[in-house]
Amino acid sequence: MSMTSIEPARRAVPASEGEREQMEIAFRAALEQLPENTGFPYEVRELARPVFEVGWISGVRTGHTGLALAGVPLPPHTFDTALSSLSAAVNADSGPSVGQLVSYHGSQQGCHGRYWVTRIEWELDRRGRESTLYCLSEYRSGRFVTALTGVHAWSLTALPQHWQR
């Protein structure tokens, strides 16, 4: 019995300049459809870009982007959900960042709700381990008003929204 190489019927062809151009326009259009204050960090958008590119170019090559090309956009929550998942994965280890919306669910039950992270402090405990503490604020009358200080990461859930002015 002889071994023969199995080769695909067609050779893979890299994305053309036109396909990449279309993808970039569609990607920007999808980002623009997101509701205000969902400013995903640059790193999240860059993680999403290659996945979007694969889907877009696959659609172009199979002829399934007709509606998108005709100006019928995806519902904003579709793209928002995908980016939120990426954002959660990126931020899982690092915790919330300054300017990020968080949900507080700590020991002060009367204060449960959504706040903006306005300051992050690091301190060493008695054993020399670093502890991260967050300052949470509400945005009222055009300025941030401190609501909670010294909040531990386990009392927060980071949300995908970031402060945008």
N, C-alpha and C positions, 0 to 999 in steps of 0.2 A: 504494500500500500504506500503510495507516495503522498507526501505532504504538499498541499497547494496553499498558496496564500489566498486569503479571502480579502478581497478589496471591494469597497463600496462601488455601486453602479456609477456614481458621480463623485467627482472630486469636490472637496470643500472649497468654497470661495470666500475670501474675506469680505467684510462689508465694504460696499462701494462708497465713494465720497457722497453720492446722492442719498444712499440709505442712512449714512451717519448724519447728514444734514437734516433729513426728515426726522430722524430720531431725536436730534437735539431740539428741534422746533417743538416736537410733540412733548418732550420732557419738560421744557420750559413752560409750555401751555398747561401741562398737568400741575406743575408747581404753582402757577398763577391762580389756578382754580381753588386752591386750598383756602379755607376760611382764614380771616385775619387772626393774628397772634398765634399761628402755628409755625412759627419760624424754626424749622428744624436746623440743627447745626450743620455746618458745611460737611463734616465727616459723614453724617447720615445721608445727606443728599448724594455724596460721592459713592457711598456703598450701594445706594439704590440705582445709580446711573447704569452700571453694567448689566444689572438684572433687567432694567427697563429696555436697554439696548437689545439684549437677546430676544425679549418678547416682541419688541417693535420690528426688528429685522426679520424675525421668523414670520410675523404677520404680513409684512410687505412681500416676502418671497412666496407665501402661500396664498396671497391675494385676500387676506382677511382684515385689512385695515381700511377698507372702503368707507365705512361710516366715520371712522376717526378722521380720515382725510377730507371728508365732506363737511367737517366742522361740527360733528355731533360729539361733544366731549363726554368723558366718563363722569359719573357722579363724583363729586369731590371726596366723599367719604371713602371711596374705593382706594384712591391713592393715599389719602390721609391714614387709613388703616395700615397700609403696607409700610409707610414711613414710620408710623408709631411703633410698629413691631421692631423695625431696625433701630429706632431711637432707644427703645427699652433695652435692646441687646447691647448697644454701645454704652449706655449709661448705667448698666446693671452694676458694674464693679466700681465705677468712679463716683456714683452718687449724683445728686442734683448739682447744677452749676448756678452761679450768680445770674439772675435774670430769668430763671426758669420757674414755671408754675408748678407747684406741688400740692398734694393733698395731705393735710395733717390729720393723723389719727392716733395721736399720742395720749398720754395720761390726763391731759386737761380736756375732758370730754366736751365742755362748754365751748371750746375753741376749735372743735373739729371743723374742717372746711378747706378751702383752697386759698393759697397764699403765694406770693412771689418771694423767691430767695433773694435777699438783698445783701447778705454778708455770710461768709464762711470763715470759721475760726478753727484752728487746730491747737490742741493742748495735750500735754502729757499727763496721764493719770499717775497714781502713786507707784505703780509698777513700771512706769516708763513707757507704757504703750500709748501710741498716738490716738487721740479721740477727735472726731470731727463734729463740730457743733454749728448749727445753722440759725441765722436770724431771718425770721419770716415777717413779711409786711403785706399790708393791704394798700391798694392804690386808690386814694381818695382825693378829690378836688385837685387833680393835677400833680400830686406828689405821693411818695411812699410814706406810709405811717407804720412804724414798727408795732407788730402784734404779739410776736413770741420771740424769745431769745433762748439760746442754749438748747436748742432742739436737736436730738440725736437722729441719725439717719434711719434707724428702725421705726421711727415715728412718722416717716414721710414716704409717700409714693410719688416719684417724679412723673410729671405729665409732659406730653410732647411740646407744649407751648413754651415759647421763649419771648421775653419782652421785646417788642419792636416799637419804635417811635415813628 
